[in-house]
Amino acid sequence: MWVGGLIAVLVAGGFILLNKNGDNDVAYRLEKIDRGDIVVSVSATGTLNAVTTVQVGSQVSGTIAKLYADFNDMVKDGQLLAQLDPTFLQATVNEQKANMDRATAQVQEAQRTFDRTSDLFSKTLVSQADMDAATTALESAKASLQQAKAALERAQVNLRYATIRAPISGVVISRSVDVGQTVAASLSAPTLFAIANDLRKMQVQASVDEADIGQIKPGQQVIFRVDAFAEVEFNGVVSQIRLAPTITQNVVTYTVIVDVDNPKQKLMPGMTATLTIEVERREGVLRVPVQATRFTPPVDEAKKETADAGLGADTSSVQRREMRGERRMRRGDEEGRPQGGDGERRRSTRGRLWIMKDGNPQPVFVRRGIQNTQFAEIESSELKEGDEVIVGIAGAQASGQSPQQNPFMPQQMPRGARRGF
């Protein structure tokens, strides 16, 4: 009996000792501060298009009689592209010519009548009313002649429109008609061809979210990829930020135009591009892993040791030091957000990192610069290159829980802790 009880006591004591050691021994993951480049970028997607694309249409109705251009053909300005059947248009021209001949004859007749009446009127053989009627008839005949000339010119123009010519030099990227197809141009001009001016110069129309559009400026460098050449990176430059917003399901985006050189003509109109727009770059700066800026110790070991010593929370030097650090950080936030003449205020540039000192994590307040998904720039701090900062907790403690805690229970953040910067 007493042997079994002794064994139970020893097992319980060992279990308590192991748990106590597990609670006190926290393994932190450390990373060194180094120098390097930090690039802040914005991601977006867009569509490739030619800089100038002209839709070639028809201003008159008719049937396509002949086609002189096809897909991918290089055409010159003024080159013949298609011919509509001119039968009805030519008949209209002939009809207007006949009308003009009749109007010309009427003018000649009215002129002769005016001359006779004028001669008789000079001899007081006709009344003033007869003279006025002859004058009116002559002027009306001349107006009818001008109207007939205008109708003839309109018919001749429509006949010329039956011959479709290229408005610019370029490459045919689209053809929408075939021989024998009827073209109806009653309300709008139907599109027959689409001609891209020069595919060696292209542009990407990228959609940028409103949260990122404030960082985009003309002249910024752009790197993008297309699915057709997944391993190739193409370069471009931001040339324009269009002010017109696009709202889709309450999501606001703006169109950013990126100029692209395409000397080998690998890129084609309509390709989807995935862009990375470089908005800021710092070279050779002091930097830390971004995980270090987000780290907060799950348990304040210094406070715990003070409480174990019986000093109480009111006399904890660590607590007082952390409270002073919080006040300095708040003051630094206000100093780091100067208000300009346009009322703009920039975000806080103060932050906190954690280092190991005397076996415990200690906070170090820093002034940060730019930050991306990997690194954060340190502009001002007592830390230097080669110093180690805490980026996380190794093993089971990485989530801030002891082995005996329920992982589904909400965790309480240490007093005075703040996430990130």
C-alpha positions, 0 to 999 in steps of 0.5 A, spaced: 500 500 500 505 505 502 509 503 496 503 505 491 502 511 494 509 513 494 509 512 487 503 516 486 506 522 490 512 521 485 509 521 479 504 527 481 510 531 483 514 530 477 508 532 473 507 538 476 515 540 476 515 538 468 509 543 467 512 548 471 518 548 467 514 548 461 511 554 463 517 558 465 521 556 459 519 560 453 523 559 446 523 565 442 525 566 435 530 571 433 532 574 427 537 579 425 536 586 423 540 587 416 541 592 411 537 592 404 532 594 399 525 595 401 520 596 395 513 597 396 508 595 390 501 595 388 498 589 385 492 590 379 490 587 373 488 590 366 487 588 359 492 590 353 490 594 348 493 598 342 494 605 343 490 607 337 484 602 335 480 605 329 473 602 328 472 602 321 464 602 319 459 604 313 455 610 313 451 607 307 447 601 307 448 596 302 451 589 300 458 587 301 460 586 294 468 585 295 473 585 300 480 587 300 483 586 307 483 580 312 485 579 319 492 581 320 493 584 314 497 590 314 494 596 311 496 603 309 492 610 310 487 610 304 488 603 302 481 600 299 478 595 304 471 593 301 466 595 296 459 595 297 454 594 291 453 601 288 447 599 284 442 603 287 447 609 289 449 610 282 441 610 280 440 615 285 446 619 282 443 619 275 436 621 278 439 627 281 443 629 275 436 629 271 433 633 277 439 638 276 438 638 268 430 640 269 432 645 274 437 648 269 432 648 264 427 652 268 432 657 270 433 658 263 426 659 261 425 664 267 431 668 265 428 669 258 421 671 261 425 676 266 428 679 260 422 680 256 418 683 261 424 687 263 424 690 256 416 691 256 417 694 263 422 699 260 417 701 255 411 702 260 407 696 256 407 691 262 405 693 269 409 693 276 406 686 278 408 683 271 415 685 273 415 683 280 412 676 278 417 675 273 423 677 278 420 672 283 420 666 278 427 667 276 429 667 283 425 661 285 428 657 279 435 659 281 434 656 288 431 650 285 437 649 281 441 650 287 437 645 291 438 640 285 446 641 285 446 639 293 442 633 292 446 631 286 452 632 291 449 628 297 448 622 292 455 622 289 458 622 296 454 616 298 456 613 292 463 614 294 462 612 301 460 605 298 468 604 297 471 603 304 478 605 305 483 605 311 483 611 315 489 610 318 495 605 317 496 599 321 494 592 322 487 589 321 485 586 328 478 584 326 473 583 320 466 583 322 463 582 315 463 577 309 462 578 302 454 578 300 452 580 307 447 586 308 450 592 311 444 597 314 446 604 316 440 606 318 441 609 326 448 607 327 454 606 323 456 598 323 463 596 324 466 592 318 473 592 321 478 594 327 485 597 325 490 598 330 495 603 329 502 600 331 502 594 335 509 596 337 506 601 342 501 598 346 498 600 353 495 596 359 488 599 362 489 597 369 483 597 374 486 599 381 482 599 387 480 606 391 484 604 397 491 604 393 489 609 387 492 615 392 499 611 391 499 611 384 503 617 380 505 618 373 512 615 371 512 610 376 515 603 373 511 597 372 512 590 372 507 585 369 506 578 366 501 575 361 499 568 361 501 566 354 508 568 357 508 566 364 516 566 365 517 573 362 516 579 365 514 585 361 516 593 363 511 599 363 510 606 365 504 609 368 502 615 363 495 616 366 490 616 372 483 617 369 478 620 374 472 617 371 471 611 377 468 604 375 463 602 380 461 594 380 457 592 386 459 597 391 467 596 389 470 603 386 476 602 381 480 607 377 483 606 370 490 607 370 494 607 363 500 604 363 505 605 356 508 598 354 514 597 348 512 591 344 518 591 339 517 583 338 510 584 338 509 578 343 504 582 346 497 582 343 490 586 344 486 583 349 491 579 353 490 579 361 496 582 365 497 582 372 501 588 374 506 590 380 506 597 380 512 600 384 510 606 388 516 607 393 523 604 393 528 605 399 535 602 398 541 600 403 536 601 409 536 598 416 530 593 416 527 588 420 522 582 418 515 585 418 513 579 423 517 583 428 513 589 428 507 585 429 509 581 435 507 581 442 509 577 448 503 572 450 506 573 457 510 579 460 515 575 464 518 581 467 511 582 471 510 575 473 517 575 476 515 581 480 508 579 482 512 572 484 517 577 489 511 580 492 512 587 490 505 588 487 502 591 481 503 598 483 511 598 484 512 594 478 518 598 474 516 594 468 509 596 468 511 603 469 516 603 464 511 600 459 506 606 461 512 611 459 513 608 453 506 608 451 506 615 452 512 617 448 509 613 443 503 617 443 507 623 443 511 621 437 505 619 433 502 626 434 509 629 432 510 624 426 503 627 423 504 634 421 498 638 418 500 641 412 496 647 408 492 642 405 489 639 411 493 632 410 496 628 416 500 622 415 500 616 419 504 614 425 511 613 424 512 610 431 512 603 433 515 598 437 520 592 437 521 586 442 528 584 444 531 579 449 534 582 455 536 579 461 533 573 459 526 576 458 523 580 452 524 588 453 520 593 448 524 598 444 521 604 441 523 605 434 521 610 428 519 606 422 519 608 414 516 604 409 514 597 409 512 591 405 510 584 406 517 582 408 521 588 411 519 594 415 524 600 415 527 602 421 529 610 420 531 611 428 532 607 433 537 605 439 538 598 435 543 597 429 545 592 424 546 585 427 542 586 433 536 581 434 529 582 435 523 577 436 519 575 431 515 569 434 515 564 439 517 557 437 514 550 438 507 550 442 508 557 445 507 560 438 500 561 439 501 564 446 497 558 449 500 554 454 499 546 453 494 546 458 490 551 455 484 550 451 486 552 444 478 554 442 478 559 448 479 566 447 486 569 449 487 575 453 492 580 450 497 583 456 496 589 459 499 595 455 500 591 449 499 594 442 499 590 435 504 592 430 506 599 429 
